[in-house]
């Protein structure tokens, strides 16, 4: 999300929330589907890493 918002001049929390919502709604459904499909694998990787941070 931060890369999508980069370059925008955001001067208030309200503006930040508005910009984030706009970007979130613009994401393709297939992107969300891929995120959901990847969750079991990512959870397993985190568990295998002892709950520590993982690189994507």
CHARMM internal coordinates of N, CA and C (Angstrom, degrees):
IC EDIT
DIST 1 N 1 CA 1.4358
DIST 1 CA 1 C 1.5297
ANGL 1 N 1 CA 1 C 110.19
DIST 1 C 2 N 1.3338
ANGL 1 CA 1 C 2 N 116.89
DIHE 1 N 1 CA 1 C 2 N -38.78
DIST 2 N 2 CA 1.4618
ANGL 1 C 2 N 2 CA 118.07
DIHE 1 CA 1 C 2 N 2 CA -177.41
DIST 2 CA 2 C 1.5249
ANGL 2 N 2 CA 2 C 111.71
DIHE 1 C 2 N 2 CA 2 C -63.24
DIST 2 C 3 N 1.3355
ANGL 2 CA 2 C 3 N 117.33
DIHE 2 N 2 CA 2 C 3 N -30.90
DIST 3 N 3 CA 1.4546
ANGL 2 C 3 N 3 CA 119.37
DIHE 2 CA 2 C 3 N 3 CA 178.01
DIST 3 CA 3 C 1.5265
ANGL 3 N 3 CA 3 C 111.47
DIHE 2 C 3 N 3 CA 3 C -71.51
DIST 3 C 4 N 1.3189
ANGL 3 CA 3 C 4 N 115.49
DIHE 3 N 3 CA 3 C 4 N -33.34
DIST 4 N 4 CA 1.4626
ANGL 3 C 4 N 4 CA 119.89
DIHE 3 CA 3 C 4 N 4 CA 177.66
DIST 4 CA 4 C 1.5256
ANGL 4 N 4 CA 4 C 111.02
DIHE 3 C 4 N 4 CA 4 C -68.50
DIST 4 C 5 N 1.3241
ANGL 4 CA 4 C 5 N 116.80
DIHE 4 N 4 CA 4 C 5 N -32.02
DIST 5 N 5 CA 1.4608
ANGL 4 C 5 N 5 CA 121.19
DIHE 4 CA 4 C 5 N 5 CA -177.45
DIST 5 CA 5 C 1.5247
ANGL 5 N 5 CA 5 C 112.89
DIHE 4 C 5 N 5 CA 5 C -89.38
DIST 5 C 6 N 1.3100
ANGL 5 CA 5 C 6 N 116.40
DIHE 5 N 5 CA 5 C 6 N -12.24
DIST 6 N 6 CA 1.4654
ANGL 5 C 6 N 6 CA 120.25
DIHE 5 CA 5 C 6 N 6 CA -179.06
DIST 6 CA 6 C 1.5287
ANGL 6 N 6 CA 6 C 110.01
DIHE 5 C 6 N 6 CA 6 C -57.48
DIST 6 C 7 N 1.3095
ANGL 6 CA 6 C 7 N 115.01
DIHE 6 N 6 CA 6 C 7 N 136.49
DIST 7 N 7 CA 1.4599
ANGL 6 C 7 N 7 CA 120.25
DIHE 6 CA 6 C 7 N 7 CA 179.09
DIST 7 CA 7 C 1.5200
ANGL 7 N 7 CA 7 C 113.69
DIHE 6 C 7 N 7 CA 7 C 92.71
DIST 7 C 8 N 1.3276
ANGL 7 CA 7 C 8 N 117.50
DIHE 7 N 7 CA 7 C 8 N -11.80
DIST 8 N 8 CA 1.4615
ANGL 7 C 8 N 8 CA 120.67
DIHE 7 CA 7 C 8 N 8 CA 176.37
DIST 8 CA 8 C 1.5209
ANGL 8 N 8 CA 8 C 109.50
DIHE 7 C 8 N 8 CA 8 C -87.27
DIST 8 C 9 N 1.2894
ANGL 8 CA 8 C 9 N 116.27
DIHE 8 N 8 CA 8 C 9 N 139.93
DIST 9 N 9 CA 1.4604
ANGL 8 C 9 N 9 CA 120.85
DIHE 8 CA 8 C 9 N 9 CA 176.83
DIST 9 CA 9 C 1.5208
ANGL 9 N 9 CA 9 C 107.61
DIHE 8 C 9 N 9 CA 9 C -90.69
DIST 9 C 10 N 1.3165
ANGL 9 CA 9 C 10 N 115.60
DIHE 9 N 9 CA 9 C 10 N 106.16
DIST 10 N 10 CA 1.4647
ANGL 9 C 10 N 10 CA 121.41
DIHE 9 CA 9 C 10 N 10 CA -176.46
DIST 10 CA 10 C 1.5175
ANGL 10 N 10 CA 10 C 107.59
DIHE 9 C 10 N 10 CA 10 C -115.02
DIST 10 C 11 N 1.3324
ANGL 10 CA 10 C 11 N 115.77
DIHE 10 N 10 CA 10 C 11 N 118.06
DIST 11 N 11 CA 1.4562
ANGL 10 C 11 N 11 CA 120.60
DIHE 10 CA 10 C 11 N 11 CA -171.19
DIST 11 CA 11 C 1.5234
ANGL 11 N 11 CA 11 C 114.33
DIHE 10 C 11 N 11 CA 11 C -107.62
DIST 11 C 12 N 1.3311
ANGL 11 CA 11 C 12 N 117.27
DIHE 11 N 11 CA 11 C 12 N -4.35
DIST 12 N 12 CA 1.4609
ANGL 11 C 12 N 12 CA 118.58
DIHE 11 CA 11 C 12 N 12 CA -179.68
DIST 12 CA 12 C 1.5253
ANGL 12 N 12 CA 12 C 110.03
DIHE 11 C 12 N 12 CA 12 C -149.17
DIST 12 C 13 N 1.3004
ANGL 12 CA 12 C 13 N 115.18
DIHE 12 N 12 CA 12 C 13 N 162.68
DIST 13 N 13 CA 1.4665
ANGL 12 C 13 N 13 CA 120.47
DIHE 12 CA 12 C 13 N 13 CA 177.13
DIST 13 CA 13 C 1.5239
ANGL 13 N 13 CA 13 C 110.35
DIHE 12 C 13 N 13 CA 13 C -62.68
DIST 13 C 14 N 1.3194
ANGL 13 CA 13 C 14 N 116.25
DIHE 13 N 13 CA 13 C 14 N -39.79
DIST 14 N 14 CA 1.4619
ANGL 13 C 14 N 14 CA 120.71
DIHE 13 CA 13 C 14 N 14 CA 179.55
DIST 14 CA 14 C 1.5325
ANGL 14 N 14 CA 14 C 110.53
DIHE 13 C 14 N 14 CA 14 C -60.80
DIST 14 C 15 N 1.3264
ANGL 14 CA 14 C 15 N 116.68
DIHE 14 N 14 CA 14 C 15 N -42.05
DIST 15 N 15 CA 1.4649
ANGL 14 C 15 N 15 CA 120.72
DIHE 14 CA 14 C 15 N 15 CA 178.53
DIST 15 CA 15 C 1.5269
ANGL 15 N 15 CA 15 C 110.64
DIHE 14 C 15 N 15 CA 15 C -66.90
DIST 15 C 16 N 1.3266
ANGL 15 CA 15 C 16 N 117.44
DIHE 15 N 15 CA 15 C 16 N -39.15
DIST 16 N 16 CA 1.4621
ANGL 15 C 16 N 16 CA 121.38
DIHE 15 CA 15 C 16 N 16 CA 177.94
DIST 16 CA 16 C 1.5224
ANGL 16 N 16 CA 16 C 110.43
DIHE 15 C 16 N 16 CA 16 C -60.65
DIST 16 C 17 N 1.3243
ANGL 16 CA 16 C 17 N 116.66
DIHE 16 N 16 CA 16 C 17 N -47.31
DIST 17 N 17 CA 1.4670
ANGL 16 C 17 N 17 CA 120.80
DIHE 16 CA 16 C 17 N 17 CA 179.59
DIST 17 CA 17 C 1.5246
ANGL 17 N 17 CA 17 C 110.36
DIHE 16 C 17 N 17 CA 17 C -61.08
DIST 17 C 18 N 1.3234
ANGL 17 CA 17 C 18 N 117.23
DIHE 17 N 17 CA 17 C 18 N -43.02
DIST 18 N 18 CA 1.4592
ANGL 17 C 18 N 18 CA 121.32
DIHE 17 CA 17 C 18 N 18 CA -179.89
DIST 18 CA 18 C 1.5336
ANGL 18 N 18 CA 18 C 110.90
DIHE 17 C 18 N 18 CA 18 C -62.12
DIST 18 C 19 N 1.3300
ANGL 18 CA 18 C 19 N 116.68
DIHE 18 N 18 CA 18 C 19 N -46.86
DIST 19 N 19 CA 1.4683
ANGL 18 C 19 N 19 CA 120.83
DIHE 18 CA 18 C 19 N 19 CA 178.70
DIST 19 CA 19 C 1.5260
ANGL 19 N 19 CA 19 C 111.21
DIHE 18 C 19 N 19 CA 19 C -62.26
DIST 19 C 20 N 1.3119
ANGL 19 CA 19 C 20 N 117.47
DIHE 19 N 19 CA 19 C 20 N -41.85
DIST 20 N 20 CA 1.4650
ANGL 19 C 20 N 20 CA 120.49
DIHE 19 CA 19 C 20 N 20 CA -179.87
DIST 20 CA 20 C 1.5171
ANGL 20 N 20 CA 20 C 111.02
DIHE 19 C 20 N 20 CA 20 C -64.37
DIST 20 C 21 N 1.3180
ANGL 20 CA 20 C 21 N 116.65
DIHE 20 N 20 CA 20 C 21 N -42.25
DIST 21 N 21 CA 1.4737
ANGL 20 C 21 N 21 CA 119.96
DIHE 20 CA 20 C 21 N 21 CA 178.63
DIST 21 CA 21 C 1.5223
ANGL 21 N 21 CA 21 C 111.07
DIHE 20 C 21 N 21 CA 21 C -63.10
DIST 21 C 22 N 1.3229
ANGL 21 CA 21 C 22 N 116.37
DIHE 21 N 21 CA 21 C 22 N -41.82
DIST 22 N 22 CA 1.4654
ANGL 21 C 22 N 22 CA 120.11
DIHE 21 CA 21 C 22 N 22 CA 179.04
DIST 22 CA 22 C 1.5237
ANGL 22 N 22 CA 22 C 110.46
DIHE 21 C 22 N 22 CA 22 C -61.32
DIST 22 C 23 N 1.3195
ANGL 22 CA 22 C 23 N 116.85
DIHE 22 N 22 CA 22 C 23 N -45.82
DIST 23 N 23 CA 1.4683
ANGL 22 C 23 N 23 CA 120.47
DIHE 22 CA 22 C 23 N 23 CA -179.48
DIST 23 CA 23 C 1.5234
ANGL 23 N 23 CA 23 C 110.98
DIHE 22 C 23 N 23 CA 23 C -66.29
DIST 23 C 24 N 1.3234
ANGL 23 CA 23 C 24 N 117.25
DIHE 23 N 23 CA 23 C 24 N -40.60
DIST 24 N 24 CA 1.4660
ANGL 23 C 24 N 24 CA 121.19
DIHE 23 CA 23 C 24 N 24 CA -179.45
DIST 24 CA 24 C 1.5270
ANGL 24 N 24 CA 24 C 110.17
DIHE 23 C 24 N 24 CA 24 C -62.59
DIST 24 C 25 N 1.3299
ANGL 24 CA 24 C 25 N 116.53
DIHE 24 N 24 CA 24 C 25 N -44.01
DIST 25 N 25 CA 1.4696
ANGL 24 C 25 N 25 CA 120.41
DIHE 24 CA 24 C 25 N 25 CA -179.59
DIST 25 CA 25 C 1.5303
ANGL 25 N 25 CA 25 C 112.08
DIHE 24 C 25 N 25 CA 25 C -67.43
DIST 25 C 26 N 1.3211
ANGL 25 CA 25 C 26 N 117.48
DIHE 25 N 25 CA 25 C 26 N -24.66
DIST 26 N 26 CA 1.4579
ANGL 25 C 26 N 26 CA 121.60
DIHE 25 CA 25 C 26 N 26 CA -178.46
DIST 26 CA 26 C 1.5288
ANGL 26 N 26 CA 26 C 112.66
DIHE 25 C 26 N 26 CA 26 C -81.30
DIST 26 C 27 N 1.3268
ANGL 26 CA 26 C 27 N 117.42
DIHE 26 N 26 CA 26 C 27 N -11.53
DIST 27 N 27 CA 1.4653
ANGL 26 C 27 N 27 CA 119.85
DIHE 26 CA 26 C 27 N 27 CA -179.41
DIST 27 CA 27 C 1.5265
ANGL 27 N 27 CA 27 C 109.96
DIHE 26 C 27 N 27 CA 27 C -67.61
DIST 27 C 28 N 1.3195
ANGL 27 CA 27 C 28 N 117.51
DIHE 27 N 27 CA 27 C 28 N 139.68
DIST 28 N 28 CA 1.4647
ANGL 27 C 28 N 28 CA 120.00
DIHE 27 CA 27 C 28 N 28 CA 178.17
DIST 28 CA 28 C 1.5324
ANGL 28 N 28 CA 28 C 111.33
DIHE 27 C 28 N 28 CA 28 C -67.34
DIST 28 C 29 N 1.3046
ANGL 28 CA 28 C 29 N 115.99
DIHE 28 N 28 CA 28 C 29 N 148.84
DIST 29 N 29 CA 1.4638
ANGL 28 C 29 N 29 CA 121.42
DIHE 28 CA 28 C 29 N 29 CA 178.61
DIST 29 CA 29 C 1.5245
ANGL 29 N 29 CA 29 C 110.41
DIHE 28 C 29 N 29 CA 29 C -59.22
DIST 29 C 30 N 1.3144
ANGL 29 CA 29 C 30 N 117.28
DIHE 29 N 29 CA 29 C 30 N -34.75
DIST 30 N 30 CA 1.4631
ANGL 29 C 30 N 30 CA 120.29
DIHE 29 CA 29 C 30 N 30 CA -179.37
DIST 30 CA 30 C 1.5267
ANGL 30 N 30 CA 30 C 111.43
DIHE 29 C 30 N 30 CA 30 C -63.03
DIST 30 C 31 N 1.3166
ANGL 30 CA 30 C 31 N 117.14
DIHE 30 N 30 CA 30 C 31 N -31.53
DIST 31 N 31 CA 1.4652
ANGL 30 C 31 N 31 CA 121.00
DIHE 30 CA 30 C 31 N 31 CA 177.04
DIST 31 CA 31 C 1.5313
ANGL 31 N 31 CA 31 C 110.01
DIHE 30 C 31 N 31 CA 31 C -63.90
DIST 31 C 32 N 1.3158
ANGL 31 CA 31 C 32 N 116.27
DIHE 31 N 31 CA 31 C 32 N -46.06
DIST 32 N 32 CA 1.4680
ANGL 31 C 32 N 32 CA 120.67
DIHE 31 CA 31 C 32 N 32 CA 178.38
DIST 32 CA 32 C 1.5269
ANGL 32 N 32 CA 32 C 110.58
DIHE 31 C 32 N 32 CA 32 C -63.86
DIST 32 C 33 N 1.3168
ANGL 32 CA 32 C 33 N 117.43
DIHE 32 N 32 CA 32 C 33 N -39.74
DIST 33 N 33 CA 1.4602
ANGL 32 C 33 N 33 CA 121.06
DIHE 32 CA 32 C 33 N 33 CA 179.19
DIST 33 CA 33 C 1.5272
ANGL 33 N 33 CA 33 C 111.00
DIHE 32 C 33 N 33 CA 33 C -62.29
DIST 33 C 34 N 1.3217
ANGL 33 CA 33 C 34 N 116.88
DIHE 33 N 33 CA 33 C 34 N -41.74
DIST 34 N 34 CA 1.4658
ANGL 33 C 34 N 34 CA 120.53
DIHE 33 CA 33 C 34 N 34 CA 178.64
DIST 34 CA 34 C 1.5243
ANGL 34 N 34 CA 34 C 111.05
DIHE 33 C 34 N 34 CA 34 C -65.02
DIST 34 C 35 N 1.3304
ANGL 34 CA 34 C 35 N 117.09
DIHE 34 N 34 CA 34 C 35 N -38.12
DIST 35 N 35 CA 1.4606
ANGL 34 C 35 N 35 CA 119.95
DIHE 34 CA 34 C 35 N 35 CA 177.31
DIST 35 CA 35 C 1.5228
ANGL 35 N 35 CA 35 C 110.93
DIHE 34 C 35 N 35 CA 35 C -62.36
DIST 35 C 36 N 1.3167
ANGL 35 CA 35 C 36 N 115.99
DIHE 35 N 35 CA 35 C 36 N -45.15
DIST 36 N 36 CA 1.4752
ANGL 35 C 36 N 36 CA 120.36
DIHE 35 CA 35 C 36 N 36 CA -179.86
DIST 36 CA 36 C 1.5279
ANGL 36 N 36 CA 36 C 109.99
DIHE 35 C 36 N 36 CA 36 C -63.87
DIST 36 C 37 N 1.3214
ANGL 36 CA 36 C 37 N 117.08
DIHE 36 N 36 CA 36 C 37 N -43.50
DIST 37 N 37 CA 1.4683
ANGL 36 C 37 N 37 CA 120.72
DIHE 36 CA 36 C 37 N 37 CA -179.45
DIST 37 CA 37 C 1.5251
ANGL 37 N 37 CA 37 C 112.14
DIHE 36 C 37 N 37 CA 37 C -64.19
DIST 37 C 38 N 1.3240
ANGL 37 CA 37 C 38 N 117.84
DIHE 37 N 37 CA 37 C 38 N -28.35
DIST 38 N 38 CA 1.4668
ANGL 37 C 38 N 38 CA 120.81
DIHE 37 CA 37 C 38 N 38 CA -177.50
DIST 38 CA 38 C 1.5308
ANGL 38 N 38 CA 38 C 112.74
DIHE 37 C 38 N 38 CA 38 C -83.90
DIST 38 C 39 N 1.3210
ANGL 38 CA 38 C 39 N 118.28
DIHE 38 N 38 CA 38 C 39 N -11.67
DIST 39 N 39 CA 1.4672
ANGL 38 C 39 N 39 CA 120.83
DIHE 38 CA 38 C 39 N 39 CA -174.74
DIST 39 CA 39 C 1.5301
ANGL 39 N 39 CA 39 C 114.23
DIHE 38 C 39 N 39 CA 39 C -59.24
DIST 39 C 40 N 1.3373
ANGL 39 CA 39 C 40 N 120.71
DIHE 39 N 39 CA 39 C 40 N -46.91
DIST 40 N 40 CA 1.4704
ANGL 39 C 40 N 40 CA 118.80
DIHE 39 CA 39 C 40 N 40 CA 179.46
DIST 40 CA 40 C 1.5338
ANGL 40 N 40 CA 40 C 112.59
DIHE 39 C 40 N 40 CA 40 C -56.90
DIST 40 C 41 N 1.3240
ANGL 40 CA 40 C 41 N 116.77
DIHE 40 N 40 CA 40 C 41 N -42.78
DIST 41 N 41 CA 1.4648
ANGL 40 C 41 N 41 CA 121.10
DIHE 40 CA 40 C 41 N 41 CA 179.69
DIST 41 CA 41 C 1.5230
ANGL 41 N 41 CA 41 C 110.71
DIHE 40 C 41 N 41 CA 41 C -65.32
DIST 41 C 42 N 1.3227
ANGL 41 CA 41 C 42 N 116.84
DIHE 41 N 41 CA 41 C 42 N -43.75
DIST 42 N 42 CA 1.4591
ANGL 41 C 42 N 42 CA 119.72
DIHE 41 CA 41 C 42 N 42 CA -179.08
DIST 42 CA 42 C 1.5286
ANGL 42 N 42 CA 42 C 111.50
DIHE 41 C 42 N 42 CA 42 C -67.61
DIST 42 C 43 N 1.3214
ANGL 42 CA 42 C 43 N 117.12
DIHE 42 N 42 CA 42 C 43 N -39.87
DIST 43 N 43 CA 1.4697
ANGL 42 C 43 N 43 CA 120.39
DIHE 42 CA 42 C 43 N 43 CA 177.17
DIST 43 CA 43 C 1.5272
ANGL 43 N 43 CA 43 C 110.28
DIHE 42 C 43 N 43 CA 43 C -61.95
DIST 43 C 44 N 1.3240
ANGL 43 CA 43 C 44 N 116.72
DIHE 43 N 43 CA 43 C 44 N -42.19
DIST 44 N 44 CA 1.4584
ANGL 43 C 44 N 44 CA 120.85
DIHE 43 CA 43 C 44 N 44 CA 179.63
DIST 44 CA 44 C 1.5318
ANGL 44 N 44 CA 44 C 110.31
DIHE 43 C 44 N 44 CA 44 C -64.16
DIST 44 C 45 N 1.3172
ANGL 44 CA 44 C 45 N 117.34
DIHE 44 N 44 CA 44 C 45 N -38.69
DIST 45 N 45 CA 1.4581
ANGL 44 C 45 N 45 CA 121.29
DIHE 44 CA 44 C 45 N 45 CA 178.37
DIST 45 CA 45 C 1.5259
ANGL 45 N 45 CA 45 C 110.66
DIHE 44 C 45 N 45 CA 45 C -64.62
DIST 45 C 46 N 1.3080
ANGL 45 CA 45 C 46 N 117.23
DIHE 45 N 45 CA 45 C 46 N -42.04
DIST 46 N 46 CA 1.4695
ANGL 45 C 46 N 46 CA 121.41
DIHE 45 CA 45 C 46 N 46 CA 178.46
DIST 46 CA 46 C 1.5226
ANGL 46 N 46 CA 46 C 110.29
DIHE 45 C 46 N 46 CA 46 C -64.47
DIST 46 C 47 N 1.3200
ANGL 46 CA 46 C 47 N 116.86
DIHE 46 N 46 CA 46 C 47 N -43.74
DIST 47 N 47 CA 1.4669
ANGL 46 C 47 N 47 CA 120.77
DIHE 46 CA 46 C 47 N 47 CA 178.25
DIST 47 CA 47 C 1.5250
ANGL 47 N 47 CA 47 C 109.54
DIHE 46 C 47 N 47 CA 47 C -61.42
DIST 47 C 48 N 1.3270
ANGL 47 CA 47 C 48 N 116.74
DIHE 47 N 47 CA 47 C 48 N -44.28
DIST 48 N 48 CA 1.4529
ANGL 47 C 48 N 48 CA 121.13
DIHE 47 CA 47 C 48 N 48 CA 178.98
DIST 48 CA 48 C 1.5239
ANGL 48 N 48 CA 48 C 113.26
DIHE 47 C 48 N 48 CA 48 C -65.05
DIST 48 C 49 N 1.3161
ANGL 48 CA 48 C 49 N 116.11
DIHE 48 N 48 CA 48 C 49 N -20.81
DIST 49 N 49 CA 1.4618
ANGL 48 C 49 N 49 CA 121.64
DIHE 48 CA 48 C 49 N 49 CA 179.95
DIST 49 CA 49 C 1.5308
ANGL 49 N 49 CA 49 C 111.08
DIHE 48 C 49 N 49 CA 49 C -97.19
DIST 49 C 50 N 1.3120
ANGL 49 CA 49 C 50 N 116.22
DIHE 49 N 49 CA 49 C 50 N 15.32
DIST 50 N 50 CA 1.4564
ANGL 49 C 50 N 50 CA 120.57
DIHE 49 CA 49 C 50 N 50 CA 177.78
DIST 50 CA 50 C 1.5216
ANGL 50 N 50 CA 50 C 113.96
DIHE 49 C 50 N 50 CA 50 C 70.17
DIST 50 C 51 N 1.3226
ANGL 50 CA 50 C 51 N 116.42
DIHE 50 N 50 CA 50 C 51 N 22.71
DIST 51 N 51 CA 1.4577
ANGL 50 C 51 N 51 CA 120.73
DIHE 50 CA 50 C 51 N 51 CA 178.91
DIST 51 CA 51 C 1.5165
ANGL 51 N 51 CA 51 C 113.71
DIHE 50 C 51 N 51 CA 51 C 85.75
DIST 51 C 52 N 1.3268
ANGL 51 CA 51 C 52 N 116.61
DIHE 51 N 51 CA 51 C 52 N 0.78
DIST 52 N 52 CA 1.4574
ANGL 51 C 52 N 52 CA 120.73
DIHE 51 CA 51 C 52 N 52 CA -179.81
DIST 52 CA 52 C 1.5267
ANGL 52 N 52 CA 52 C 111.31
DIHE 51 C 52 N 52 CA 52 C -78.35
DIST 52 C 53 N 1.3147
ANGL 52 CA 52 C 53 N 113.85
DIHE 52 N 52 CA 52 C 53 N 170.79
DIST 53 N 53 CA 1.4576
ANGL 52 C 53 N 53 CA 123.28
DIHE 52 CA 52 C 53 N 53 CA 178.07
DIST 53 CA 53 C 1.5209
ANGL 53 N 53 CA 53 C 110.47
DIHE 52 C 53 N 53 CA 53 C -59.06
DIST 53 C 54 N 1.3238
ANGL 53 CA 53 C 54 N 116.53
DIHE 53 N 53 CA 53 C 54 N 144.38
DIST 54 N 54 CA 1.4691
ANGL 53 C 54 N 54 CA 121.06
DIHE 53 CA 53 C 54 N 54 CA 174.98
DIST 54 CA 54 C 1.5162
ANGL 54 N 54 CA 54 C 108.72
DIHE 53 C 54 N 54 CA 54 C -122.82
DIST 54 C 55 N 1.3245
ANGL 54 CA 54 C 55 N 115.89
DIHE 54 N 54 CA 54 C 55 N 152.99
DIST 55 N 55 CA 1.4565
ANGL 54 C 55 N 55 CA 121.58
DIHE 54 CA 54 C 55 N 55 CA 172.65
DIST 55 CA 55 C 1.5174
ANGL 55 N 55 CA 55 C 107.94
DIHE 54 C 55 N 55 CA 55 C -90.09
DIST 55 C 56 N 1.3072
ANGL 55 CA 55 C 56 N 116.88
DIHE 55 N 55 CA 55 C 56 N 141.71
DIST 56 N 56 CA 1.4585
ANGL 55 C 56 N 56 CA 120.11
DIHE 55 CA 55 C 56 N 56 CA -178.85
DIST 56 CA 56 C 1.4901
ANGL 56 N 56 CA 56 C 110.03
DIHE 55 C 56 N 56 CA 56 C -90.85
END
COOR INIT
IC SEED 1 N 1 CA 1 C
IC BUILD
